[in-house]
Amino acid sequence: MPHPIGERLHCDDCGAEIEFVKACDCPERLPRTHSNLCCGKEMRSLGVTREEQPARSAPATRR
């Protein structure tokens, strides 16, 4: 299952959290090649907590 930028995972046992700063592009049609385990259990998704930031353009110059 792909994870979008900003998705947070939380471990209810120890409180550890993961936030995806780069999208995970694992295809949904293929079995996952990684797992979201912590303390021997699947981490809980807290959803997307921030939107993808637009690319920054060069600063405007004043005339």
ROBA-262234 format. One record per residue: residue number from 1; residue in three letters; x, y, z of N, C-alpha, C in turn. Coordinates in pm, 1 decimal. Layout:
<recs>
pos/code/n.east/n.north/n.up/ca.east/ca.north/ca.up/c.east/c.north/c.up
NUM/Ala/X/Y/Z/X/Y/Z/X/Y/Z .
...
</recs>
This chain:
<recs>
pos/code/n.east/n.north/n.up/ca.east/ca.north/ca.up/c.east/c.north/c.up
1/Met/84.8/-118.0/0.0/0.0/0.0/0.0/88.6/123.2/0.0 .
2/Pro/70.9/212.2/-95.9/153.5/333.1/-97.2/115.0/428.1/16.1 .
3/His/212.5/502.3/63.5/189.8/602.5/167.8/215.9/739.7/107.4 .
4/Pro/122.1/835.8/120.1/143.7/969.1/65.1/233.6/1053.7/155.3 .
5/Ile/286.5/1160.4/99.1/364.7/1256.0/177.9/277.3/1308.2/291.2 .
6/Gly/332.2/1311.1/410.2/260.8/1364.7/525.7/184.1/1261.6/606.0 .
7/Glu/175.2/1137.4/557.8/105.4/1036.3/637.4/189.6/1003.7/759.5 .
8/Arg/123.4/991.5/874.4/192.5/958.2/999.3/143.9/823.8/1049.8 .
9/Leu/239.6/743.4/1096.6/209.6/616.1/1159.7/250.0/626.5/1306.0 .
10/His/174.1/562.1/1394.2/196.7/572.7/1538.3/195.4/433.7/1602.0 .
11/Cys/288.7/408.7/1693.2/291.7/284.3/1771.2/221.0/311.9/1903.7 .
12/Asp/112.4/240.3/1927.9/36.9/260.6/2051.9/110.5/208.3/2174.9 .
13/Asp/208.6/118.1/2156.1/281.0/63.7/2271.4/389.1/158.2/2322.4 .
14/Cys/477.7/205.7/2232.6/590.4/288.1/2278.8/577.9/435.9/2240.6 .
15/Gly/482.7/469.6/2154.4/461.8/609.3/2116.9/545.5/656.6/1999.2 .
16/Ala/626.8/568.0/1939.8/708.1/608.0/1824.6/618.1/647.5/1708.6 .
17/Glu/665.8/742.3/1628.6/589.8/785.8/1511.7/680.6/796.1/1390.6 .
18/Ile/622.7/770.7/1274.3/690.2/785.4/1145.7/607.1/881.7/1063.0 .
19/Glu/672.1/978.9/998.2/603.3/1067.0/903.8/673.6/1053.7/769.4 .
20/Phe/596.2/1026.7/666.4/652.5/1011.8/533.1/679.1/1149.7/474.4 .
21/Val/806.9/1180.9/450.8/845.1/1308.2/390.6/863.9/1292.0/239.9 .
22/Lys/865.3/1168.3/195.4/868.4/1134.7/53.3/765.8/1024.1/36.2 .
23/Ala/686.4/1032.5/-68.5/582.2/932.8/-89.9/642.7/795.1/-111.2 .
24/Cys/581.2/694.7/-53.0/617.3/555.0/-77.2/541.0/514.1/-201.8 .
25/Asp/612.6/469.0/-303.2/545.8/439.9/-430.1/527.7/290.8/-455.4 .
26/Cys/516.8/212.1/-348.7/492.3/68.8/-366.0/357.5/49.9/-436.3 .
27/Pro/355.6/-26.9/-544.1/229.3/-48.8/-615.7/129.7/-124.6/-529.3 .
28/Glu/2.4/-84.7/-536.5/-101.7/-150.9/-458.2/-125.4/-293.6/-506.6 .
29/Arg/-101.8/-320.7/-633.7/-133.5/-452.9/-688.4/-30.8/-558.9/-649.3 .
30/Leu/85.8/-517.8/-600.5/188.6/-612.5/-558.9/189.2/-623.7/-406.8 .
31/Pro/227.2/-740.1/-356.0/237.6/-751.9/-209.6/338.9/-651.0/-154.7 .
32/Arg/314.9/-603.7/-35.4/408.1/-509.0/26.1/543.8/-573.0/44.4 .
33/Thr/647.0/-498.1/14.9/782.1/-548.6/35.2/838.9/-496.8/166.5 .
34/His/763.6/-417.4/237.2/804.8/-368.8/368.5/685.2/-377.4/461.8 .
35/Ser/707.4/-361.1/589.5/597.3/-363.1/684.0/608.9/-242.2/774.9 .
36/Asn/500.5/-209.3/837.8/495.4/-94.7/928.2/481.7/-146.5/1070.8 .
37/Leu/581.2/-224.7/1114.6/577.2/-287.4/1245.8/663.4/-212.6/1345.8 .
38/Cys/615.6/-205.7/1468.3/689.8/-151.6/1581.3/641.3/-228.5/1703.6 .
39/Cys/730.1/-266.1/1790.1/695.9/-344.4/1909.5/620.8/-472.3/1872.3 .
40/Gly/649.8/-526.3/1752.8/589.1/-650.9/1708.5/446.5/-638.1/1658.7 .
41/Lys/396.4/-514.4/1643.6/257.7/-493.4/1599.0/255.0/-392.7/1485.0 .
42/Glu/149.3/-398.2/1404.3/130.7/-302.7/1295.2/106.1/-163.7/1354.7 .
43/Met/173.3/-62.9/1300.0/154.4/74.2/1347.1/20.8/127.1/1296.0 .
44/Arg/-39.4/217.5/1371.7/-169.3/275.8/1338.0/-147.6/403.4/1257.4 .
45/Ser/-225.2/419.9/1149.9/-215.0/541.8/1068.5/-291.8/654.5/1137.0 .
46/Leu/-227.2/771.0/1145.4/-293.4/890.8/1197.8/-344.9/976.8/1084.5 .
47/Gly/-329.5/927.8/962.1/-373.7/1001.8/844.4/-265.9/1096.8/795.3 .
48/Val/-303.5/1177.7/698.9/-211.0/1275.3/640.5/-220.2/1401.9/723.3 .
49/Thr/-106.7/1446.0/777.3/-107.4/1561.3/866.7/-57.2/1689.3/802.9 .
50/Arg/-3.7/1678.4/681.0/38.5/1800.1/611.1/29.0/1774.3/462.1 .
51/Glu/7.3/1878.5/388.0/-2.9/1868.0/243.5/134.9/1874.2/181.2 .
52/Glu/146.5/1819.0/62.5/272.8/1826.2/-10.5/304.6/1972.2/-38.1 .
53/Gln/427.0/2010.8/-10.3/468.8/2148.6/-31.2/497.9/2171.6/-178.8 .
54/Pro/446.1/2280.9/-236.8/478.4/2308.6/-376.6/627.1/2342.1/-391.4 .
55/Ala/680.9/2313.2/-507.8/821.2/2343.6/-533.7/841.6/2494.3/-523.2 .
56/Arg/952.5/2533.1/-461.6/981.6/2675.4/-446.7/1039.7/2730.4/-575.3 .
57/Ser/992.5/2846.4/-612.4/1050.4/2912.6/-730.2/1153.4/3013.7/-681.8 .
58/Ala/1228.4/3064.0/-773.3/1330.2/3163.4/-739.5/1261.0/3288.2/-684.8 .
59/Pro/1320.6/3352.4/-585.7/1258.8/3473.0/-529.7/1247.6/3583.9/-634.3 .
60/Ala/1138.2/3656.5/-623.9/1118.6/3768.3/-717.7/1214.0/3880.7/-682.9 .
61/Thr/1260.1/3950.6/-782.8/1349.0/4064.7/-760.3/1270.5/4192.1/-779.7 .
62/Arg/1301.9/4289.8/-698.7/1233.3/4419.6/-708.7/1307.9/4508.1/-806.7 .
63/Arg/1233.1/4588.2/-874.1/1293.0/4683.2/-967.7/1284.6/4822.4/-916.1 .
</recs>
